[in-house]
Amino acid sequence: MNLLRIQAFWSHYRFRQQNARLNALLHQQLRMTSVISSLRRMLLNWPSPPGATREILEQLLTALASSQTDAYTVARIIAPLRPTNVADYRHVAFWQRLRYFCRLYLQSSQELHRLQSGVDDHARLARTSALARHTDNAEAMWSGLRTFCTLMMIGAWSIASQWDAGANALTLAAISCVLYSAVAAPFKSLSLLMRTLVLLSLFSFVVKFGLMVQISDLWQFLLFLFPLLATMQLLKSQMPKFAALWGQLIVFMGSFIAVTNPPVYDFADFLNDNLAKIVGVALAWLAFAILRPGSDARKSRRHIRALRRDFVDQLSRHPTLSESEFESLTYHHVSQLSNSQDALARRWLLRWGVVLLNCSHVVWQLRDWESRSDPLSRVRDNCISLLRGVMSERGVQQKSLAATLEELQRICNSLARHHQPAARELAAIVWRLYCSLSQLEQAPPQGTLAS
């Protein structure tokens, strides 16, 4: 619901100058999604959580759904989950992450309330990278090549044949190539548009040369037009299967039955204009058939490889992207298939994005974690170095993953028995890394969709 509220604010003209603030709020909401996934992974990997955990979490979610809930109410609800044994690193890790989620949720709710109330405060939120900054260069270049070839072919044909209506065909082809390059099913959409244009050409021929040549007053034309539009709208509502067709018929009908003042009924011009519209869409359809857009499965593999490549960069000593920039880039990759009809491709891209994002958050927390003990610092650096052998751009090395998970579990158990409080704090962070990394055990072998 909060994501929908942010989208509503963004579409309102009064808030278009606050893009940075709305972008920060959007990142807060997406960060909460990542935190929820992390909490879920910890619960799945926690052998013996407290018995009342589920009831307390349900009570917490009910309270957070209310706009009147404050930090004190949330603290009272989650207080029974406070760990009593500091050596239980699983309990400590879950408690710290739960508190972070509650704090993030309350902060986001307050900012949304302030935005809704009209309070202008830009200094409260940190500036974050925009999601729209990134582009799928491969798909954009392919779409540009398709549009260029289509326009060059129609332009050359129009010039060589000296076709008067070539500009109309060129315009409609350009609109179709650009508009339908971002559609999940371009062939289906272009075929529907072709059917619409053919039906409207036949309909407008009957109306223009059968009815309108006999009409001399505007009221007579309106007496015909209003019942026609009402009937078409009713048919659109009564026939959901053909709702898209009826909608396009209503939208494009005006350009087909339009007349000048004084009216000119030239059959040659009428045929030429309608033929130009149909030819423009037909050549765009042909361009999509020859230079086919990438399938959702291929796009998913490309985005997953890019995610893994950027995650490997996150493990280097001097990563190219900061934590917030990698987070923004991950959200962008995941959103590229949000309208995809391939559920398998969309699901695997989302799964990889969430897993790698959770791992990157832990890696950055390990980097920021400081200790005066050199042995603990070496343990921290060792945990980060273990990840480098697990992930590559091609996929997950399952043998290295199993060895890494076993080593991380051994490190957690050793740190939990350490006498220093900093060691137990480090154990909680390492266990979070173990939980996030364990989901990669479900990764399919290389050569499948997710690889």
C-alpha positions in Angstrom: 0.0 0.0 0.0 2.8 2.4 0.8 4.3 1.8 -2.7 1.0 2.7 -4.2 0.9 5.9 -2.1 4.4 6.9 -3.3 3.3 6.3 -6.9 0.2 8.4 -6.4 2.4 11.2 -4.9 4.8 11.0 -7.8 2.0 11.3 -10.4 0.6 14.5 -8.7 1.8 17.7 -10.2 2.5 19.3 -6.8 5.2 16.7 -6.0 7.1 16.5 -9.3 9.7 18.9 -8.0 10.4 16.5 -5.0 11.7 13.6 -7.1 14.7 13.1 -4.8 12.5 12.9 -1.7 10.1 10.4 -3.4 13.0 8.4 -4.7 14.4 8.1 -1.2 11.0 7.0 0.1 10.8 4.4 -2.7 14.2 3.0 -1.7 13.1 2.8 1.9 10.1 0.7 0.9 12.3 -1.6 -1.2 14.9 -1.9 1.5 12.1 -3.1 3.9 11.3 -5.8 1.3 14.9 -6.9 1.5 14.8 -6.9 5.3 11.6 -8.9 5.4 13.3 -11.5 3.1 16.3 -11.6 5.5 14.1 -12.1 8.5 12.3 -14.9 6.8 15.6 -16.7 5.9 16.8 -16.4 9.5 13.5 -18.0 10.7 13.9 -20.8 8.3 17.5 -21.5 9.4 16.8 -21.1 13.1 16.6 -24.5 14.7 14.8 -23.5 17.9 13.2 -20.0 17.9 11.2 -18.9 20.9 7.8 -20.4 21.1 5.9 -17.1 20.9 7.8 -15.8 17.9 5.0 -16.3 15.4 2.3 -14.8 17.7 4.4 -11.7 18.4 5.2 -11.2 14.7 1.5 -11.4 13.8 0.7 -8.9 16.6 3.5 -6.6 15.3 2.2 -6.7 11.7 -1.3 -5.9 12.9 0.0 -2.9 14.9 2.1 -1.6 12.0 -0.9 -1.6 9.8 -2.4 1.1 12.0 -1.3 4.7 11.3 -1.6 5.5 15.1 1.2 3.1 16.1 4.3 4.7 17.6 7.8 3.5 18.6 6.7 2.9 22.2 3.9 0.6 21.1 6.2 -1.3 18.8 8.8 -1.6 21.6 6.3 -3.1 24.0 5.1 -5.7 21.4 8.6 -7.0 20.5 10.0 -6.7 24.0 9.4 -10.5 24.8 11.7 -11.4 21.9 14.7 -9.6 23.4 17.5 -12.2 23.8 18.4 -13.2 27.3 21.5 -15.2 26.3 24.0 -13.0 24.5 25.8 -16.2 23.4 22.8 -17.2 21.2 24.0 -15.4 18.1 20.9 -16.5 16.1 18.6 -14.8 18.6 20.8 -11.7 18.6 20.9 -11.5 14.8 17.2 -11.9 14.5 16.5 -9.3 17.2 18.8 -6.7 15.7 17.3 -7.2 12.2 13.7 -7.0 13.6 14.5 -3.8 15.4 16.0 -2.3 12.3 12.9 -3.3 10.3 10.6 -1.6 12.9 12.7 1.5 12.9 12.8 1.7 9.1 9.0 1.1 8.9 8.2 3.8 11.4 10.5 6.3 9.8 9.0 5.6 6.4 5.5 6.0 7.7 6.4 9.3 9.3 7.9 10.6 6.1 4.8 9.6 4.1 2.6 11.3 6.6 4.7 14.5 6.4 4.6 14.4 2.6 0.8 13.9 2.7 0.4 16.8 5.1 2.4 19.1 2.8 5.5 19.5 5.0 8.4 20.4 2.9 11.6 18.9 4.4 14.4 17.7 2.1 17.1 17.3 4.7 15.6 14.4 6.6 16.2 11.7 3.9 19.6 10.7 2.4 20.0 11.2 -1.3 19.8 7.9 -3.3 20.5 6.9 -6.9 17.5 7.0 -9.2 16.1 3.7 -10.5 15.5 5.1 -14.0 19.2 6.0 -14.4 20.1 2.6 -15.7 19.3 1.3 -19.2 19.3 -2.1 -20.8 21.8 -1.2 -23.5 21.5 -4.4 -25.5 17.7 -4.2 -25.8 17.8 -0.5 -26.5 20.4 -0.9 -29.3 18.3 -3.7 -30.8 15.1 -1.6 -30.7 17.0 1.3 -32.2 18.3 -0.8 -35.1 14.8 -2.2 -35.7 13.3 1.3 -35.8 16.0 2.6 -38.1 15.7 -0.2 -40.6 11.9 0.2 -40.7 12.0 3.9 -41.3 14.8 3.7 -43.9 12.8 1.1 -45.8 9.6 3.1 -45.8 11.3 6.3 -46.6 13.3 4.9 -49.5 10.1 3.2 -50.9 8.1 6.5 -50.6 10.9 8.5 -52.3 11.4 6.0 -55.1 7.7 5.6 -55.8 6.8 9.3 -55.1 4.0 8.2 -52.9 2.1 11.1 -51.5 0.9 9.3 -48.4 4.3 8.0 -47.5 4.6 10.4 -44.6 1.5 8.9 -43.0 3.0 5.4 -43.3 6.3 6.6 -41.9 4.7 8.3 -38.9 2.6 5.3 -37.9 5.5 2.9 -38.4 7.7 5.0 -36.2 5.0 5.2 -33.5 4.5 1.4 -33.6 8.2 0.6 -33.5 8.8 2.8 -30.5 5.6 2.1 -28.6 5.6 -1.6 -28.9 9.3 -2.2 -28.3 8.5 -2.0 -24.5 5.4 -4.2 -24.7 5.6 -7.8 -23.4 3.8 -9.2 -26.5 4.5 -6.9 -29.5 3.2 -9.3 -32.1 -0.1 -9.7 -30.4 -0.4 -5.9 -30.0 0.5 -5.2 -33.6 -1.8 -7.8 -34.9 -4.6 -6.3 -32.9 -3.8 -2.9 -34.3 -3.8 -4.3 -37.8 -7.3 -5.8 -37.3 -8.5 -2.4 -35.9 -7.2 -0.5 -38.9 -8.7 -2.9 -41.5 -12.1 -2.9 -39.7 -12.1 0.9 -39.5 -11.2 1.2 -43.1 -14.2 -0.8 -44.2 -16.4 0.9 -41.6 -15.3 4.4 -42.6 -15.9 3.6 -46.3 -19.5 2.7 -45.6 -20.0 5.7 -43.4 -18.4 8.3 -45.5 -19.6 7.2 -49.0 -22.9 5.7 -47.9 -24.1 8.0 -45.1 -22.1 11.2 -44.7 -22.5 12.2 -48.4 -26.2 12.5 -47.7 -25.8 14.6 -44.4 -25.7 18.4 -44.6 -26.3 19.4 -40.9 -24.1 18.7 -37.9 -27.0 17.6 -35.7 -27.8 14.8 -38.1 -24.2 13.5 -37.8 -24.3 13.8 -34.0 -27.6 11.9 -34.0 -25.7 9.1 -35.7 -22.4 9.4 -33.7 -23.6 9.4 -30.1 -25.7 6.2 -30.3 -22.8 4.6 -32.1 -20.2 5.5 -29.4 -22.6 4.4 -26.6 -23.2 1.1 -28.3 -19.5 0.5 -28.8 -18.8 1.3 -25.2 -21.5 -1.1 -24.0 -20.1 -3.8 -26.3 -16.6 -3.2 -24.8 -18.0 -3.7 -21.3 -20.1 -6.7 -22.2 -17.3 -8.5 -24.2 -14.2 -8.6 -21.9 -12.4 -10.9 -24.4 -12.6 -8.2 -27.1 -12.3 -5.2 -24.8 -9.0 -4.1 -26.3 -10.3 -4.3 -29.8 -13.4 -2.2 -29.0 -11.2 0.3 -27.2 -9.0 0.8 -30.2 -11.9 1.0 -32.5 -13.4 3.9 -30.4 -10.0 5.7 -30.1 -9.0 5.5 -33.8 -12.5 6.0 -35.3 -12.3 9.8 -35.2 -9.3 9.9 -37.5 -11.0 7.7 -40.1 -14.4 9.4 -40.4 -13.0 13.0 -40.0 -14.0 15.4 -42.8 -12.9 18.8 -43.8 -15.1 22.0 -44.1 -16.2 22.0 -46.8 -16.2 18.2 -47.0 -14.3 16.5 -49.8 -15.2 13.0 -50.8 -12.4 11.8 -53.0 -12.2 8.0 -53.1 -8.6 8.0 -54.3 -7.4 10.1 -51.4 -9.5 8.0 -49.0 -8.0 4.8 -50.2 -4.4 6.2 -50.3 -4.6 7.5 -46.6 -6.1 4.3 -45.3 -3.6 2.2 -47.2 -0.7 4.2 -45.8 -1.9 3.6 -42.2 -2.2 -0.2 -42.8 1.1 -0.4 -44.7 2.9 1.5 -41.9 1.7 -0.9 -39.2 2.3 -4.0 -41.5 5.9 -3.0 -42.1 6.4 -2.5 -38.3 5.0 -6.0 -37.8 7.4 -7.3 -40.4 10.3 -5.6 -38.7 9.4 -7.2 -35.3 9.1 -10.6 -37.1 12.6 -10.3 -38.7 14.4 -8.5 -35.9 12.6 -10.2 -33.1 12.9 -8.7 -29.6 14.7 -10.8 -27.0 12.6 -13.3 -25.2 11.9 -12.9 -21.5 14.0 -15.9 -20.7 17.0 -14.4 -22.6 16.4 -11.0 -20.9 16.2 -12.8 -17.5 19.6 -14.5 -18.1 21.2 -11.3 -19.2 20.0 -9.4 -16.1 21.0 -12.3 -13.8 24.5 -12.3 -15.3 24.7 -8.6 -14.8 23.6 -8.9 -11.2 26.2 -11.6 -10.5 28.9 -9.5 -12.2 28.1 -6.5 -10.1 27.9 -8.6 -6.9 31.4 -10.0 -7.6 32.5 -6.4 -7.9 31.0 -5.7 -4.5 33.3 -8.3 -3.0 36.5 -6.5 -4.2 38.5 -4.4 -1.8 37.5 -1.2 -3.7 34.0 -1.9 -5.3 32.9 0.3 -8.2 29.4 0.8 -6.8 28.5 1.8 -3.3 25.9 -0.1 -1.2 23.1 2.3 -2.2 24.1 2.3 -5.9 24.2 -1.5 -6.0 20.8 -1.6 -4.3 19.4 0.8 -6.9 20.9 -1.2 -9.8 19.5 -4.5 -8.4 16.0 -3.0 -8.1 16.3 -1.7 -11.6 17.2 -5.2 -13.0 14.4 -6.8 -11.1 11.8 -4.3 -12.4 12.8 -4.9 -16.1 10.6 -8.0 -16.2 7.8 -6.8 -13.9 5.3 -6.9 -16.9 6.7 -10.2 -18.3 4.3 -13.0 -19.1 7.0 -15.6 -18.5 6.4 -16.3 -14.8 9.5 -18.6 -14.5 11.9 -15.9 -15.9 10.4 -13.3 -13.7 10.5 -15.5 -10.6 14.2 -16.4 -11.0 15.3 -12.8 -11.7 13.5 -11.7 -8.5 15.0 -14.6 -6.5 18.6 -13.8 -7.6 18.1 -10.1 -7.0 16.9 -10.7 -3.4 19.6 -13.2 -2.5 22.5 -11.1 -3.8 21.1 -7.9 -2.3 20.8 -9.5 1.1 24.4 -10.9 0.8 25.7 -7.4 -0.2 24.0 -5.8 2.8 25.8 -8.2 5.1 29.1 -7.6 3.3 28.9 -3.9 3.7 28.0 -4.3 7.4 31.1 -6.5 7.8 33.2 -3.8 6.2 31.8 -1.2 8.5 32.2 -3.4 11.6 35.3 -2.4 13.5 37.1 -4.1 16.3 40.3 -3.4 18.3 41.1 -7.1 18.1 43.3 -8.0 15.2 42.2 -11.7 15.2 38.6 -10.7 14.9 39.4 -8.3 12.1 41.1 -11.2 10.3 38.1 -13.4 10.8 35.9 -10.6 9.3 38.2 -10.4 6.2 38.2 -14.1 5.9 34.4 -14.2 5.8 34.4 -11.8 2.9 37.1 -13.6 1.0 35.2 -16.9 1.3 32.5 -15.4 -0.9 34.8 -14.8 -3.8 35.1 -18.5 -4.5 31.4 -19.1 -4.5 30.1 -16.7 -7.1 31.2 -15.9 -10.6 29.4 -14.3 -13.6 28.6 -17.8 -14.9 26.9 -19.0 -11.8 27.3 -20.6 -8.4 30.1 -23.0 -7.7 28.2 -25.6 -5.6 31.2 -27.3 -4.2 32.7 -24.1 -3.0 29.3 -23.0 -1.7 29.0 -26.1 0.5 32.5 -25.6 1.9 31.9 -21.9 2.5 28.6 -22.6 4.4 30.3 -25.2 6.5 33.2 -22.8 7.3 30.8 -19.9 8.1 28.9 -22.2 10.5 32.1 -23.2 12.2 33.1 -19.6 12.5 29.8 -18.7 14.1 30.1 -21.5 16.7 33.7 -20.5 17.5 32.8 -16.8 17.9 29.8 -17.6 20.1 32.2 -19.2 22.7 34.6 -16.3 22.6 34.9 -14.2 25.8 34.8 -10.8 24.0 31.4 -9.2 23.3 32.6 -8.0 19.9 33.1 -11.6 18.9 29.5 -12.5 19.7 28.4 -9.4 17.7 30.5 -10.6 14.8 28.9 -14.1 15.1 25.5 -12.6 14.6 26.5 -10.8 11.5 28.2 -13.9 10.1 25.1 -16.0 10.7 23.1 -13.5 8.7 25.5 -14.0 5.9 25.1 -17.8 6.3 21.3 -17.5 6.1 21.4 -15.3 3.0 24.0 -17.4 1.3 22.2 -20.7 2.0 19.5 -19.9 -0.4 22.0 -20.3 -3.3 21.9 -24.0 -2.6 18.7 -24.0 -4.6 20.4 -22.4 -7.6 20.0 -24.7 -10.7 23.1 -25.9 -12.6 24.7 -23.8 -15.3 22.9 -23.8 -18.7 19.4 -23.6 -17.3 17.2 -20.5 -17.2 18.5 -19.1 -14.0 22.1 -19.4 -15.1 
